[in-house]
């Protein structure tokens, strides 16, 4: 299992889940967004309209469209390995 981190708009990070596969990461990100939307019902609801992913400092960085908040996953595999695993699930 590899840790999934959330980085807020101030740059502070916290672990939000342990994920084994790329599909697990996407599911946890969606769950995190849904939980945040439920906690602040008076604010505009955030939706993950796209996901960009790239390697940064030995972690996978996930941009889900918020401009200032990101998710990081500590997994040493290549993108091709992750994609192959997610297709085989």
Steps between C-alpha positions, in 0.01 A plus 500: 500500500616851422391819674270749327553857615283811463674838473280799580524852357753596772732215405422295812480126440321219678457131430145414396527133398717201420459389140624197315400583141431800280128414508515512882654849476224630273233352730658659810532838327131487402406400855710784645331754269151367582574517874628858466189600307282349774689685775452842339155492338481880477800515266504423130532127439835391358506236226795311358459584132845381400812349653855573396770281649878531492803400706641767731771438762451120490124531556207501260327838497129518417348826378122474512424856396509701822803717402642505854432157652657173393525132587827308522554125493824336614527222244832421326344334194504648151184635344494209258510251789217682678286508185563131435396412856184709482393330174550157659279567803 
